[in-house]
Amino acid sequence: MPGDHDDAHPSFATVAASPPSDRPRLAPRPWLPPAAAERVAELTGALVGMDADAIDDRLAADVHGARERYARNAISLDPAANVMNPKAEALLASGLGSRPSLGPPGAKIETGVEPLDAIEATAAELAARLFDASFAEVRVLSGAMANLATFLALAKPGDRIVVPPAAIGGHVTHHAAGAAGRIGLEVHPAPIDADGFTVDVDGVRELAQRIRPRLITLGGSLNLAPHPVAEVRAVADEVGATLMFDAAHLSGPIAGAAWPNPLRDGAQVMTMSTYKSLGGPPGGLVLTNDPVVAQRVEEAVFPGLTANFDAARVAALAVALLDALVHGRAYAEAMVATARALGDALRERGLPVVVTRHGVTTSHQLALDARRWGGGGAAARRAARAGLLACGIGLPLPEAVRDVNGLRLGVNEIVRRGMGPDGIPELADLLARALHGHEAPETVAPDVTALRRRFDGLRFVRS
């Protein structure tokens, strides 16, 4: 009968699983660090001799293993990670991701996209409400792409840009090796105020008056104290530059008014990731109150950097923005209180917490001087053996290691899972045991898992 898929219809015949390969197809990449090259070779080599069904099974096992680690066995203290509202996560699999939708709502190239128009406009409106902005670009795929779009919109090759250096958490996208350098901007690291873990305003003024930058950026991957947004905006105005604030890691505290809103303080444009402290899906946002900036950013995003965008992701973002509008203040306050409690507890246990003149932190992040462990990467790997997940970061310290010299911690995920200041002493004990070196980190792992499983809820989301 028509529609039967059997051997009488060769085009629909069942096809045997692909034959196994006798060697990896991927070529070696000699430019990779040795550890990365070895890991890729190990992983691709494990696929040799597997047919399609076996590879499918292997992939399913890997996904299950990753979910078990993040959802049950380990404690994530990586401020770049979080957990989504299940409603948002379900929307990512709603079948909308492969539906094309080019152009602005009401003027799409495709037909039949009216519901997608509504999703896009709703997410943009919610973002504007949450961050007190007049314009919101929701189509960018990541915080890094939000930065690239902003650079393309506001500068051209050969223009100069002043950026926070890596020593105070400046993100790679602002630097010569990242988006700024890749599109031909001349990158100048800002002088730093090490005691405040931010830029030095007088130094930025002197540099800006000398080189006349097109852009000045603030914010980054580690934020321990407020940045001098209003003061740097005054510098930008003196030299005709635009001030951009990178809120990739600060979106949650800003949304909840636990961190000053850079747009209110003078930044002309703010970029961010949507999955870190905001707790949404992977993606980015660009926000501004300046219509000229908004138009240039939109043109950089479409048709500049994107054609179709993932409407399912934007729908999930809208759910996260609604959560933040309802619960964002409570979530942000809990993050800051918990981070301060963790910093104080780790200091009491003899760990080298970075302290600025403002204290251990005014955000959801904190850092340790990791030089005693050989650097932040080595410290993070040691902690990971205990099931405590973190990452390395640069600090304004004398470089005594080849690795980055700091270990970055964040509480955004554990707070969303239900932990608050009351649970911090036990967590601090585990971190101290894992890092001090008096016992093997692996012996700490069962206690980490036990603590993690006591905090298995999901707070600050609408049920």
Summary of the structure (lengths in Angstrom):
residues: 463
radius of gyration: 23.7
end to end distance: 47.7
largest distance: 80.7
contacts: 1618
relative contact order: 0.13
helix: 47%
strand: 12%
